Structures are given as structure tokens and as C-alpha cells.
Amino acid sequence: MISKKLAGVLSAAAMTFVAGSVFAGDAVVGNSGCSAAALGLNPANGSVYAQLKGALVSAVAAEGEGLDLQMWATIVDRDGVVCAVAFSGADRGAQWPGSRVISAQKANTANAFGLNGLALSTANLYSAVQPGGSLYGLQHSNPVDTEVAYRGNPMHYGQANDPMVGRRIGGVNVFGGGLGLYKGKVIKGAVGVSGDTSCADHNIGWRVRANLGLDQLAGVGGVSGDDTRPDNIVFDVDPMTDKSAGGFGHPACLNLGSNHTSLPTVK
């Protein structure tokens, strides 16, 4: 027979194990921030996954910079819970496999450091986190939860039942591809894309957001200097000094054109 004292110890240990498994990335029970309506999407247009997939495929086809590669995309809600993961290619091997988690990391970053009054894309963070920058060290905070990132059956990666869905991925990424999702000037979460140069990632992420109709941030502050594109990528890094004139610049990329200046204006 187990004594009451021993039973209490075992009970406490069981509670610790359960709590530990939750923090290790178990599904978030009762989360509603990932519904289409909660994210600001029209439920009549399909599931969050279906809308992300369609927006991504269209955005990739429209982008002409970078290396012309296929992409991964992730949406997180305002609590950083992964809502959907999709890819644009014929199968999960048509994109860089490592970009799946990077896309989620970018989405987490844009959400974690976005506000109703200040939109910051991941592209805006590059210079700020370099030594001497105003946000130096930020890139080492909020690490990716590797148990969330690499759990489950890889056959489900990029599908509606991707193992990251319903879990908090974490992570901070400081180059182009992550953008806050805004409905009526209110941030609802974020999208992250990865799979090409970081400059092309930014452009494709921008088009994904516009395709989803979640670029309603006209009047929200930003650091780009362009009120019609407040969280756009900024190319003001001096190649001789690697310093950004405004403090929020991003390095130029391979096959860089001027697509960033003709991206859709926000609504």
C-alpha cells in the first residue's frame, strides 16, 4: 500500500511531468486565435491553411527577384501559436527543407515585436541587432522550441496537419520575410516566408499578406520612411562600413531589383 505521503510526492511529480510536457510543445488546448475569423480572414474563403497556400503560390509566381525558388510560409496568431504551414512547390522537397522552421521563426518574430501602433518586419531588424545597434542581442532571445520544430511525421510537413500547428514555435529571425498581419489597424498575428534570398522572401511575404487581405495598416507607424509601406525593407546599409544610416536597414541581396518600391501599398 502506498502511503499518503508517497502518494502526494507521486502526484506532484506527475503534475510536474504534465506541465513540463506542455512547455515542451504539446498542443495548446482551447486556443481560438487561429480561426479564420480571429485572424481577420473570411471563413467563406476556406480554411486558414487553404488561404495561406493559395496566397503563397500566387505570391511566388508574381516575384521576379532572387533565385526564383519555391517557398515555405507560416502563420502564427497573436499568442505566437502556429496556425498553418504551407509550401508552394509540388512537394515538401521542392523547397529548402530548412526554410520550413525559418518561416515559422520569422512569423513569430514579426508578431512578437509588432504592435497596433508600430509595424516592424523582420527585414527592419537586421541592422538594429548588430553590435552597436539599438536592439543588439535581440536575436538571442526567445529561442526556437526544437521539440515543436522537428516533431512528428515529416510527410505532414506543409500540410493542414503539420506537427507545428497548434503549438508555439518561438524564435527570433532578423532578415527579410516576416510581417505582421493587420485587420483594421489591429495586429492579428504574423506571416513568415522563407526559401529564397532574404530580399525576395520579404517581397513574397509582402504579397502573401496583401493576397490574404491582412495588410490593413495604413496609418500604423513604421521605420521605412514610407507611410504607404510602413514596414517595408530599407536598403541604406553602407557596404564600406556595414552601418545603416537610419538604424533599421537591410543588406542588398543577389539579383536585387527595385521590386520593393513597387510592392502593393497598405490599406
N, C-alpha and C positions, 0 to 999 in steps of 0.2 A: 504494500500500500504506500502511495506517495504522500508524504507529509504535506500539511498546508503550506509550510514554509517553502519546501521544494517546488510545490505546485505554483506558488507565486513567482519563484525565480524562473521556472519554465515559461510561465505566461508572459513575464516581462521580456524574456529572450525572444519569444515568438513575436511579440509586438515590435521589438527592435528589428527582427528579420523582415517583417512585413513592411515596416517603414523604410528600411534600407532598400528593399526591392523596388519600392515606389520611386525613391530618389535615384535608383539605378536605371530608371527609364520605363517602368511599367506604364500601361495606358492610363491616361487621365480620365477618370470616371466622371460622367455627368458634364463634360465640357460641351458648351454650346456655342463657343466663339467661332467655330469652324463651319457653321452652317452657311449656306449661300447668302441668306438674308442677313446674318450677323456680320458678314464680311462686306455687305453692301452690294452683292451681286443679285441679279434677278433669278430667282429659283426656277422660273419658267424656261430659262436658257439651259437648264441641265445641272448636273452636279458640279461642285467646285472642281473636281478632277477634270471633268469633261470640258469645262470652260477654260481651265488653265491649259490643257492640252491644245485646244483649238487656238487660243491666243498665242501660244508659243510657236506652233507650226507656222502661223501667219506671220509672226514677227521675224522668224528666222528667214523666211522667204523674202521679206522686204529689206533685209540688211545686206549691204554690199561691201562693208569693210571687213577687216580682219582676215581670217583664214578660210572663211566660208564653210565652217564646220557645223555639225549638229549640236544641240544644246540640251541641258537639263534645266528644269525650273522647279522651284518650291515656293509654296505659300505658307506663311505662318499667321496665326491670329494675334491679337494684341497681347496675349499672355505668352507668346512665343511657342505655342503648340503647333506642330506641323499639321497642316490641313490637307495638303495634296502635294504629290511629287509626280512630275511627268517628264518625258523626253520627246524630242522632235523627230528622231530618226526612225528607221524601220524596226529596230530592236534595241535592247539596252546596251549592246556592244557597238552601236553606231556613233556613240558619243564617248568622250574620255570618261572611263569609269570613275576616276577620282573626282570628277566635277559634280557628281550627284550630291555628295556631302558638302562640297563647297557652295553649291547653290543654296542649300539649306542654311549654311553658315551665313551667307550674305543676307538671306531673308531675315534671319534672327538679328543680325547687326542693324539693318535698316529699321526694324521695328524697335529694337532696344534703345536706339538713340534718335528716334523720331518723336516729334511732339505735334500737337494740334497747331502750335504757333511757330514751329521750326522744322522744316523738312531737310534731312541730311541723307543723301545717298551714300553708299559705301565708297563711291568714287571721290566724294568730298573729304574722306577721312585720311587718305594716303599721306599727305604732307604733314597733317596735324599730329600724326603718331610717330613721326621720325624724331630722332634725338634733337632736342631743342624745340620741338613742336609743342603747341599748346595742349595736345592730348597724348603726349608721349607716354607709352605704357598701356594705353587702352587696348591694344591688340593682344595683350597677355591676360586680360581679364575674361571672365565668362567662358571658360574653355568648352569645346565640343564634348558632349557626352558620348563617348565612343561606344557604350553599350546600346545607345539608341541608333547611332550612325551605322553600325555594322551588324546589327542583329537580324535574325530572320532569314528567309529563303531568298537568295539573290534573284530567282526567277520572278519575284514580285516587285523588284525594284522598278520604280517608274510607273507602276500600275496603280489602280484605285486602292489596292490593299498593300501598298508599300509599307514595310515594317516601321518606318519613321512616323507614319500618320498617327495622330493622337498622342504623340509624345513630344517632350521639349528637347530640342536638339542642342541649344546653346551655341556658343562660338562667336568669334568676332573676326570679320574679314574686312580688309582696308583697301580693296581695289574695286574697280567698276563692276556693277552687276546687281546690286541690291538697292531697292527703292521702296519707300513707304507707300501703302495703299490708302488713298483718301476718298471718302464719300462725304460730300457737303462740308469740306474742310476739316473733317474729323478723321484721324488716323484709325484704321481698322485692323491693321496688320502690315505685312510687307511681302514682297516677292523678291526672290533671288534667282539669277540665272548664271550658268557657267558652262564653258565648253569651247570658248574661242579666246581671242585676245581680250584683255580686261576692258579695253575701249569698246570693242564690238559687243561684249557682254552688257556694258552699260546701255548701249543703243538698243539692243534687243530687249533688255529688261524694261526700258522706257516704252517700247512699242507694246510689250506684253501688258503693261499697266494700262496703256491707252486702250488696247483692244478689250480689256476687261471693264472699261468704263470707270476705273478707280483712280483716275488722275484728276480728281476734283479738288485741287489745292490752290486755285487762283487766290492770291492774297495771303497765302501762308508764307512766312518768312523763309529765306534760304541764304546760301552763301555764294551762289553762282554769279550774282550781279545782273541776272536776267529775271525780271518779275514774271515773265511768261513761262519760264522754265526754272523755278527757284532752286531745284536740287540737281541741275544739270552738271555734267562733268566739266571741269575747268582745266585748261591747259596753260598754266602760267609758271611752270617749273623751268627754271633756268638750267639748261643742260651742262653749263660750266660749273655751277655751284650746287646743283640739285636742290635749290631752295625755291619755294613757291612765293610769288610776290604777295599773294593775298592770304597765304597760310592754309589754303584748302585745295591746292592744286593736285593734279594727277599727271604722271609722266605720259608722254606720247607713246603710241604703240605701232607695231608693224602694220603697214598698209593703211595708215590713218588718213582719212579724207576729211571732209567737212560735214559728215552726216549729223554730227551732234548739234550743229547750228540750224538744221532743218527738221529736227525732231518735232512731233506734234506739240503745240503749246498746251499747257494745262487748262483745265476748265474751271 
